[in-house]
Amino acid sequence: MCFRMDTPKKIVNHEEVQDDSMHFLFIYGGLVGGMCMFSLAAAFKIFTAGLSSSAQLHHQLVSSLFRAPMRFFELNPTGIPHLNNN
């Protein structure tokens, strides 16, 4: 036997209290599960948006590099170390 706080002086069966507790645990579990699903969906959306934007940026950079005039490559040679005075 135990007493419930919301109804003073009423003796309640232990099984009734356990049923109420399980009801609240199911609600809490559902809320936690919903939050996990929402967090996973948000993380997936951020990942796909970042992947899409980085692919678009890479495409723009490569296409502008291919359209650059040859003068750019003559002024900026590759393969020569720029840190020493050779």
Summary of the structure (lengths in Angstrom):
residues: 86
radius of gyration: 32.8
end to end distance: 92.4
largest distance: 95.6
contacts: 143
relative contact order: 0.05
helix: 69%
strand: 5%
